Amino acid sequence: MPRNGKPSPHYLVSPLSHPRLPISNSKWTREQLLKSLEVAVPPHFSSPSPCPLTPCSLLQILGPLTTPLPPDLPPSPPSSRSNSPVLLPKRKHIPSQEPESTKRPRISSASDKSSQHNHYHYNHYQRAPQAPPQFHRSSSQPSNFNLRSEPSEDGELKEEPVSLPSRPSALPVVSPAVPVRRPRRGKMSSTAFDDLHDRYYKYGRMLKYSGDARFWSTYPSTHKEYRPLANPPSPNSSYHKYGGLIARLELVDSLVCFTYSLWSRDYSRRNCHRDTWSTIEAFLGWCKNKWQSEDTFGDREKALLGLIWMIEAFIRARTFYYMAKTIIDPELDRAWAKMKSEMVALSREAEKSEVASGGTASQLANGSQKTPPMLPSPASIAPASSANSTPITTSSDSTPSTSSNTLVASQTSSTSSSRSSHAINPAALPLPPHLLSHVPSVMDGRAPTPAMVSAAAKATVPFGPATVHGLKEQSTAIIAASYCMDQAQRYLSLPIIAQHYPTTFARMMGSSLAAHEEHEPDIEDEEGELLWPTQAVTGEGLGWVCLMGKAMIKEFGKDFGYTGLAGVVRKPDAAPAGASPLLLDSSRHMSVQR
C-alpha cells in the first residue's frame, strides 16, 4: 500500500496484464493478500477458460503461504533438513555471485512465481552487505579451504578440507617513510676519520667484553666455562630472558664496530694496511663459531651469520686487491720487462749462431768440390741453332737441354727449401702463439726461425722470497674471498632482507647515494639512506657492509629489547687498563690485537 501518497518502488505484475499495483515494504498477511487480489481481478472480468480466475483460485495457484522470514536472519546457511530416507541430488555451488543489493528489483512475469520467493528476495535486499573475506595468511601456516558450499547432510560423508600448498608471502612494499635524505657531509678530513677510528675501536672493545662475559654467564652453574656476572640483569628483563641471543648480538655488533674502525683509517688514506686487518681474523672465526654452534633458528637470525661471512669476504677481497695494486703488479711489471729483454738477447744469439753455422757449412761445401772447369768458349754460349755450335756435355748421354733444365731445377729447389725453413708451425714451438710477438724477427725482416723461438723460451727471471710469498698470499686470499662470499650469499640476500628486515631494505632501495659515498651516512642513523654493498672485487664496499650490518642489528634487536652500548657489561675496575680478564685464557680463542 502506498504511504504518504508516494508510490512504493516495488510492484507486482499480474499475469492478467493488469496495471502494476504498489506493494508496501511491510509484511503482508493472508487477508491483506486476498484483498489485494480481489482488487486485481474485477468482478466483471470473464475468463474464456472453464475455470474462472477468482481470488480463491489464485490463492490455490500460489499455494499455502507460510509466515515470512524475519529480515534480520544471520548470514549462516539454513539448518539441515530432517532425516529422510530419500537423498536428493546436491545443489551446484556457484563460486562467486555479485552482491544483489546493487541490482534493481527483479520483475517476474511468470504465473508460477510464489510469494515465498518474493519474500526471500525482499529479505535478501534488507540485509547489510557482508565484509569481504580476508585471504592474507602467514607463510608458515598451511592454507586449508573447504570447497563445499553447504554443510553435510544426514547420511552423507563429510568431505575433508583440501590443503593447498602454501607459498611465501609477498615482499613488503617499500615504505615511503624511509629513507630520510640527510644533508651531505662532503669531503671529510683525515682528523674526522681518525676520530671515527678511535671511537668505534673503543665501542668494539666494550661490546666484545660484554658479549664474552654475558655468553659465559648463560652456561649452567656446573659448567666449567660458567662465569657469573657481577651485576646480572633482573629476571624479568629481556637481557635475562634472551641472554644467549643478546650475547651473540653484542659479539656481531662488536665485529661491525671493529671493522668500521679499521675501514675508516684505510678509507681516509686510500690504502690498505694488511698487517692491521690480519689482527681481526681470529675474532671473525670466534663470531662465526658462536653463530654456527649455538641454536640459530629461522632465516632472520641466519642473515646475521651471512653478515659475518660477508664482512670476511670483503676484508679478504680488499687485501688482495690492494696487494695486487701496490705490490704484486709493480713487481711483475719489472719482472716482465726483464723477461722481454732476456728473450730478445737469447733470440739474437741464436740468430748469430745460425748465420755462423750457415757460412761455415757453405765454405765446407765449396772446399770439397773438384776444380772448376774452364770458362766456356764463345761458341758454347752461341744459340743452339747456330751452325758452328758445338754442344758441351758433362756426360756421353746428356743433351744441352737436359743439362740446363737440371741446373734450373736444382737452383729453384734450393731457394724454396731455404724459404720453407723459415716457415713456423705454432704447434711445434715451445712458446704459445700470443708470446711469439715478443720474439724479434730476423735481421732481414723475416719471421723468427724455430731456433730463435726455442732460445727465447729459455729466458728466465729470478724471483725473490718476498715476491713469491706475496703471490702465494694473493692466490690464497682470492680463493678465501670466493669461499666466504659463497657462504654469505646462502644466508644473506636482498629477498631475505626485504622479508625479514623491511626497514633496512627500504633504506637501501630508496637511496640516492652513489657507490663511492661510503662516508656519507651516519652509522648510528636508523632512518638515513643506505646502499646494498658494491662488488667486493673492486676492493671497496666494506663501509657499506658495516652500515648495513649496523642497521640489521638495530632492527633485529628491537624485538628483543637490545640496546647496544647502553646495556653492555662494564669491565670491573680491578681489570688492567686495556685488557679483558676473559681473554687471559688463550686456549679459548685469540683476541683482536689491542
C-alpha positions in Angstrom: 0.0 0.0 0.0 1.3 3.5 -0.7 2.5 5.5 2.2 2.0 9.3 2.4 0.7 9.3 -1.1 4.1 8.2 -2.5 4.2 5.1 -4.6 6.5 2.3 -3.4 9.4 1.3 -5.6 8.3 -2.4 -5.7 5.5 -3.6 -7.9 3.7 -6.8 -8.6 2.8 -7.6 -12.2 -0.3 -9.7 -12.5 -0.5 -12.4 -15.1 -3.7 -10.8 -16.4 -1.8 -7.8 -17.7 -3.4 -5.6 -15.1 -1.7 -2.3 -14.3 1.0 -2.6 -11.7 -0.1 -2.3 -8.1 2.1 -0.9 -5.4 3.4 -3.2 -2.7 4.5 -1.7 0.6 7.6 -2.7 2.4 5.6 -4.0 5.4 4.8 -7.7 5.9 1.5 -8.9 4.3 -0.9 -11.2 5.9 -3.1 -13.7 4.1 -6.1 -11.4 4.4 -4.3 -8.4 3.0 -3.0 -10.5 0.1 -6.6 -11.9 -0.6 -8.0 -8.3 -0.5 -5.4 -7.1 -3.0 -6.2 -10.0 -5.3 -9.9 -9.1 -5.3 -8.9 -5.6 -6.4 -6.6 -7.0 -9.0 -9.4 -9.2 -10.5 -12.5 -7.1 -11.1 -15.9 -8.8 -10.8 -16.9 -8.2 -14.4 -13.8 -9.9 -15.7 -14.7 -13.1 -17.6 -12.3 -15.8 -18.3 -12.5 -17.8 -21.5 -11.4 -20.9 -19.6 -14.0 -23.2 -18.0 -12.4 -22.3 -14.5 -12.8 -18.6 -13.9 -10.0 -16.9 -12.2 -11.2 -15.9 -8.8 -9.2 -14.8 -5.7 -9.6 -18.2 -4.3 -8.3 -19.9 -7.4 -5.4 -17.5 -7.5 -4.6 -18.5 -3.9 -4.7 -22.1 -4.9 -2.2 -21.4 -7.7 0.0 -19.6 -5.2 -0.2 -22.5 -2.8 -0.1 -22.3 1.0 1.6 -19.2 2.3 3.9 -19.6 5.2 5.0 -17.0 7.7 7.7 -14.8 6.1 11.2 -15.0 7.5 12.3 -12.0 9.5 14.7 -9.6 7.7 17.5 -9.9 10.4 18.4 -13.5 9.9 22.1 -14.4 10.4 24.2 -14.9 7.3 24.8 -18.6 8.1 23.4 -21.3 5.7 20.0 -22.8 6.6 19.9 -25.7 9.0 20.0 -29.2 7.8 16.7 -30.8 6.9 15.1 -33.6 8.9 16.1 -37.2 8.5 14.9 -38.5 5.2 15.5 -41.9 3.5 15.5 -40.2 0.1 18.8 -38.5 -0.8 18.2 -35.5 -3.1 20.8 -34.5 -5.6 23.2 -31.9 -4.3 22.9 -28.4 -5.3 25.5 -26.9 -7.5 27.8 -24.4 -5.9 28.2 -21.0 -7.6 31.7 -19.9 -6.8 31.1 -16.2 -6.9 27.9 -14.2 -7.0 27.6 -10.5 -7.4 26.0 -8.8 -4.4 22.4 -8.4 -5.3 22.0 -5.4 -3.1 23.3 -3.3 -6.0 20.8 -4.9 -8.6 17.5 -3.5 -9.5 14.4 -5.3 -8.2 13.6 -8.3 -10.4 10.2 -8.1 -12.2 8.6 -11.5 -12.6 6.1 -12.2 -15.4 5.7 -15.9 -14.9 2.5 -17.0 -13.3 4.2 -19.6 -11.1 6.4 -17.2 -9.1 5.5 -17.7 -5.5 5.3 -15.1 -2.8 7.8 -17.0 -0.8 10.4 -16.3 -3.5 9.4 -12.7 -3.4 9.8 -12.7 0.4 13.3 -14.3 0.1 14.5 -11.6 -2.3 12.9 -8.9 -0.1 14.7 -10.2 3.0 17.9 -10.6 1.0 17.9 -6.9 -0.1 17.2 -5.8 3.5 20.5 -7.4 4.8 23.6 -5.3 5.2 26.4 -6.3 2.8 29.0 -8.6 4.3 32.6 -7.7 4.6 34.9 -9.4 2.0 36.8 -12.4 3.4 40.4 -11.9 4.3 42.7 -14.1 2.2 46.0 -12.9 3.7 47.7 -15.7 5.6 51.0 -16.2 7.2 53.5 -18.1 5.1 54.2 -20.5 7.9 50.5 -21.6 8.3 49.0 -24.1 5.9 46.1 -22.9 3.8 43.0 -25.2 4.3 39.9 -24.4 2.3 36.6 -26.3 2.4 35.4 -26.5 -1.2 31.8 -27.3 -0.1 29.3 -24.5 -0.3 26.8 -26.1 2.2 27.0 -28.3 5.4 27.0 -32.0 5.0 23.5 -33.6 5.3 22.4 -36.7 7.1 23.6 -39.9 5.5 26.4 -38.1 3.6 30.1 -38.4 4.2 31.8 -35.2 5.2 34.4 -34.0 2.7 37.8 -33.4 4.2 39.3 -29.9 3.7 41.7 -29.6 0.8 45.2 -28.5 1.8 46.6 -26.1 -0.8 50.4 -25.7 -1.0 51.5 -22.6 0.9 53.6 -20.1 -0.8 55.9 -17.4 0.7 54.3 -14.1 1.4 54.8 -11.3 -1.0 57.6 -8.9 -0.4 56.7 -5.8 1.5 56.2 -2.6 -0.4 59.0 -0.1 0.2 57.8 2.3 2.9 57.8 5.9 1.8 58.7 7.0 5.4 62.3 5.8 4.9 64.9 6.7 4.0 65.3 10.2 5.2 67.7 12.1 3.0 70.2 13.8 5.3 72.4 16.7 4.2 75.6 15.5 2.5 78.8 15.6 4.6 81.1 16.3 1.7 84.8 15.7 1.9 85.9 14.7 5.4 89.3 15.5 6.8 91.7 12.8 8.0 91.2 14.0 11.5 87.5 13.2 11.3 88.2 9.7 10.1 90.8 9.2 12.8 88.1 10.2 15.3 85.8 7.6 13.9 88.6 5.0 14.1 89.3 5.7 17.8 85.6 5.9 18.8 84.4 2.7 17.2 87.5 0.8 18.2 86.6 1.7 21.8 83.0 0.7 21.2 84.1 -2.6 19.7 86.2 -3.5 22.8 83.3 -2.7 25.1 80.8 -4.8 23.2 83.3 -7.7 22.8 84.0 -7.8 26.5 80.2 -7.7 27.3 79.4 -10.4 24.7 82.0 -12.7 26.1 81.1 -12.1 29.7 77.3 -12.5 29.0 77.8 -15.6 27.0 79.8 -17.4 29.7 77.2 -16.4 32.3 74.5 -18.3 30.3 76.2 -21.6 31.0 74.8 -23.8 33.8 76.5 -23.2 37.1 78.0 -26.7 36.9 79.7 -26.0 33.6 83.4 -25.5 33.6 83.1 -22.3 31.5 80.4 -20.7 33.7 81.3 -17.3 35.0 78.6 -15.3 36.7 78.1 -11.6 36.1 78.8 -9.2 38.9 75.6 -7.3 38.2 73.2 -9.7 36.5 70.1 -8.3 34.8 66.7 -8.7 36.5 64.8 -11.9 35.8 62.0 -10.0 34.1 64.3 -8.2 31.7 64.8 -9.2 28.1 68.6 -9.4 28.8 67.9 -12.2 31.2 65.3 -14.0 29.0 67.3 -13.8 25.9 70.8 -13.8 27.4 72.4 -16.1 24.8 71.0 -14.2 21.9 71.9 -10.8 23.4 75.5 -12.1 23.8 75.7 -13.1 20.2 74.2 -9.7 19.1 76.9 -7.9 21.1 79.6 -10.0 19.5 78.5 -9.3 16.0 77.9 -5.7 16.9 81.5 -5.6 18.2 82.7 -7.1 14.9 80.9 -4.4 12.9 82.5 -1.7 15.1 86.0 -3.1 14.8 85.6 -3.4 11.0 84.2 0.1 10.7 87.0 1.4 12.8 89.8 -0.1 10.6 88.0 0.8 7.4 87.7 4.5 8.5 91.5 4.8 8.7 92.1 3.0 5.4 89.4 4.9 3.6 90.9 8.3 4.6 94.3 7.3 3.2 93.1 5.3 0.2 95.2 2.4 1.3 95.0 -1.0 3.0 97.1 -1.9 5.9 97.3 -5.7 5.7 99.0 -6.1 9.0 96.2 -4.4 10.8 93.5 -6.4 9.0 95.2 -9.6 10.0 94.5 -8.9 13.7 90.8 -9.3 13.1 90.9 -12.8 11.6 90.8 -14.6 15.0 87.8 -12.6 16.1 86.0 -13.3 12.9 86.4 -17.0 13.5 85.2 -16.6 17.1 82.0 -14.9 16.0 81.3 -17.4 13.2 81.8 -20.2 15.7 79.3 -18.7 18.2 76.6 -18.2 15.5 77.1 -21.6 13.9 77.4 -23.8 17.0 74.6 -22.2 19.0 70.9 -22.7 18.3 70.2 -20.4 15.3 66.5 -20.6 14.2 65.0 -19.1 11.1 66.3 -17.1 8.2 66.2 -13.9 10.2 68.9 -15.0 12.6 70.9 -16.8 9.9 71.0 -13.5 8.0 73.4 -12.2 10.7 75.6 -15.2 10.1 75.6 -14.3 6.5 76.6 -10.8 7.5 79.7 -12.2 9.3 80.7 -14.2 6.2 80.2 -11.1 4.0 82.4 -9.0 6.3 85.2 -11.6 6.0 84.8 -11.8 2.2 85.1 -8.1 1.7 88.1 -7.9 4.0 89.9 -10.6 2.1 88.9 -9.0 -1.2 90.2 -5.6 -0.1 93.5 -7.1 1.0 94.2 -9.0 -2.2 93.1 -6.0 -4.4 95.4 -3.6 -2.7 98.2 -6.2 -2.6 97.9 -6.7 -6.3 97.7 -2.9 -6.9 100.6 -1.8 -4.7 103.0 -4.8 -4.5 102.3 -7.7 -6.9 101.5 -5.8 -10.1 104.5 -3.4 -9.9 106.9 -6.3 -9.1 105.5 -8.3 -12.0 105.9 -5.3 -14.4 109.6 -5.1 -13.5 110.0 -8.9 -13.9 108.2 -8.9 -17.3 110.4 -6.1 -18.6 113.5 -8.1 -17.7 111.9 -11.2 -19.2 111.3 -9.4 -22.6 114.9 -8.1 -22.7 116.2 -11.6 -21.9 114.1 -13.1 -24.7 115.4 -10.6 -27.3 119.0 -11.2 -26.2 118.7 -15.0 -26.5 117.0 -14.8 -29.8 119.8 -12.6 -31.3 122.4 -15.0 -30.1 120.5 -17.9 -31.7 120.3 -15.9 -35.0 124.0 -15.2 -35.0 124.7 -18.8 -34.3 122.5 -19.8 -37.3 124.3 -17.3 -39.6 127.7 -18.5 -38.5 126.9 -22.1 -38.8 125.3 -21.5 -42.2 128.5 -19.7 -43.6 130.8 -22.4 -42.3 128.7 -25.1 -43.9 128.8 -23.3 -47.3 132.5 -22.9 -47.1 133.0 -26.6 -46.3 130.7 -27.5 -49.2 132.7 -25.3 -51.6 136.0 -26.7 -50.5 135.1 -30.3 -51.1 134.2 -29.7 -54.7 136.6 -30.5 -57.7 138.5 -27.9 -59.6 136.0 -25.8 -61.5 136.1 -26.3 -65.3 137.5 -23.8 -67.7 135.4 -20.9 -68.8 133.2 -21.7 -71.7 134.2 -20.6 -75.2 132.1 -18.0 -77.1 130.9 -20.8 -79.3 129.5 -22.6 -76.3 127.2 -19.7 -75.4 126.0 -19.3 -79.0 122.4 -20.2 -79.8 121.8 -23.9 -80.3 120.5 -23.2 -83.9 123.9 -21.8 -84.9 125.7 -24.0 -87.5 129.1 -23.7 -85.8 127.8 -24.6 -82.4 129.5 -27.4 -80.6 127.5 -28.9 -77.8 129.2 -29.0 -74.4 128.2 -32.1 -72.4 129.2 -33.4 -69.0 128.5 -37.0 -69.9 128.2 -39.0 -73.0 124.4 -39.5 -72.9 123.3 -36.0 -71.9 122.0 -33.2 -74.1 122.2 -29.5 -73.7 118.5 -29.1 -72.9 118.7 -31.7 -70.2 121.7 -30.1 -68.6 120.2 -26.6 -68.4 116.9 -27.9 -67.1 118.7 -29.8 -64.3 120.6 -26.7 -63.3 117.5 -24.5 -63.1 115.6 -27.1 -61.1 118.4 -27.5 -58.6 118.5 -23.7 -58.1 114.7 -23.5 -57.6 114.6 -26.4 -55.1 117.4 -24.9 -53.1 115.7 -21.5 -52.9 112.3 -23.0 -51.9 113.9 -25.2 -49.3 115.7 -22.1 -47.8 112.4 -20.2 -47.7 110.4 -23.2 -46.2 113.0 -23.5 -43.5 111.7 -20.1 -42.1 108.0 -21.2 -42.0 107.0 -21.8 -38.4 104.4 -24.2 -37.2 103.0 -22.7 -33.9 102.1 -26.2 -32.6 105.7 -27.3 -32.7 107.1 -24.2 -31.0 107.9 -24.1 -27.2 106.1 -20.7 -26.8 102.4 -20.2 -27.1 101.2 -18.1 -30.1 100.4 -15.0 -28.0 104.0 -14.7 -26.9 105.6 -15.0 -30.5 105.2 -11.3 -30.9 107.8 -10.8 -28.2 110.4 -12.7 -30.2 112.3 -10.4 -32.5 112.4 -11.0 -36.3 115.4 -11.9 -38.4 117.7 -9.1 -39.4 116.4 -9.1 -42.9 112.8 -8.7 -41.7 111.7 -12.3 -42.0 109.8 -14.1 -39.2 111.9 -15.6 -36.4 113.3 -19.0 -37.0 112.4 -22.0 -34.8 115.9 -21.8 -33.3 115.3 -18.2 -32.2 111.9 -19.1 -30.7 113.4 -22.0 -28.8 116.2 -19.8 -27.5 113.6 -17.1 -26.3 111.6 -19.8 -24.5 114.7 -20.4 -22.3 114.6 -16.9 -20.8 114.2 -16.8 -17.0 113.9 -14.1 -14.4 114.7 -14.7 -10.7 112.0 -14.1 -8.1 112.9 -13.2 -4.5 111.2 -14.8 -1.5 109.1 -11.7 -0.9 107.6 -11.8 -4.3 106.8 -15.5 -4.2 105.3 -15.1 -0.8 103.2 -12.2 -2.0 101.9 -14.2 -4.9 101.0 -17.1 -2.6 99.2 -14.7 -0.3 97.2 -13.2 -3.1 96.1 -16.6 -4.5 95.1 -17.7 -1.1 93.1 -14.5 -0.5 91.3 -14.8 -3.8 90.2 -18.4 -3.0 89.2 -17.5 0.6 87.2 -14.5 -0.5 85.4 -16.6 -3.1 84.5 -19.2 -0.5 83.4 -16.6 2.1 81.2 -14.8 -0.4 79.6 -18.1 -1.5 78.7 -18.8 2.2 77.4 -15.3 2.7 75.0 -15.4 -0.2 73.4 -18.5 1.1 72.1 -16.7 4.2 72.1 -13.0 3.2 70.5 -11.6 0.0 68.1 -8.9 -1.0 65.0 -11.1 -0.9 65.9 -12.2 2.7 66.5 -8.6 3.8 63.2 -7.5 2.2 61.3 -10.2 4.0 62.9 -10.0 7.5 64.5 -6.5 7.6 62.0 -4.3 5.7 63.2 -1.1 7.2 66.8 -1.8 6.2 65.6 -2.9 2.7 63.6 0.3 2.2 66.6 2.4 3.3 68.8 0.7 0.6 66.2 0.6 -2.2 65.2 4.3 -1.8 68.7 5.6 -1.6 70.2 8.3 -3.8 73.8 7.7 -2.7 76.5 6.5 -5.1 78.9 3.6 -4.6 81.8 5.9 -3.8 79.9 7.8 -1.0 80.5 5.3 1.8 81.5 8.1 4.2 78.2 10.0 3.8 75.8 8.0 6.1 76.0 8.1 9.9 76.3 4.5 11.1 74.1 5.2 14.1 71.3 6.7 12.0 68.2 4.4 11.9 66.4 6.2 9.1 69.0 7.6 6.7 70.0 6.3 3.3 72.0 3.1 2.8 73.2 1.2 -0.2 73.5 -2.5 -0.9 77.2 -3.3 -0.8 79.0 -3.0 -4.1 81.2 -5.6 -5.7 83.9 -7.0 -3.5 86.3 -7.4 -6.4 86.7 -3.6 -6.5 88.4 -3.6 -3.1 85.7 -1.1 -1.8 82.3 -1.6 -0.3 83.4 -2.6 3.2 81.9 0.6 4.6 78.5 -0.2 3.1 78.7 -3.7 4.6 79.3 -2.1 8.1 76.5 0.4 7.6 74.0 -2.3 6.5 75.1 -4.6 9.3 74.6 -2.0 12.0 71.1 -1.3 10.6 70.3 -5.0 10.6 71.4 -5.4 14.2 69.3 -2.4 15.4 66.2 -3.6 13.6 66.6 -7.2 14.8 67.4 -6.1 18.4 64.3 -4.1 18.8 62.2 -7.3 19.1 64.4 -8.5 21.9 65.0 -5.2 23.8 68.6 -5.0 22.6 70.0 -1.5 23.5 73.6 -1.8 22.2 76.2 0.2 24.2 73.6 1.2 26.8 73.3 -2.4 28.0 76.8 -3.7 27.9 78.5 -5.4 30.9 81.1 -3.0 32.2 84.6 -4.0 32.9 85.5 -4.3 36.6 87.8 -1.6 37.9 90.3 -4.2 39.1 91.0 -5.2 35.5 94.1 -3.8 33.9 93.6 -0.9 31.6 93.1 -2.0 28.1 92.9 -5.7 29.0 90.0 -8.1 29.3 90.1 -10.7 32.0 88.1 -13.0 29.8 90.9 -13.0 27.2 93.6 -14.2 29.5 92.9 -17.9 28.7 94.4 -18.2 25.3 93.1 -21.7 25.0 89.6 -20.5 24.3 90.3 -18.1 21.5 92.6 -15.4 20.3 91.5 -11.8 20.7 91.7 -8.8 18.5 95.1 -7.2 18.9 94.7 -4.3 21.2 
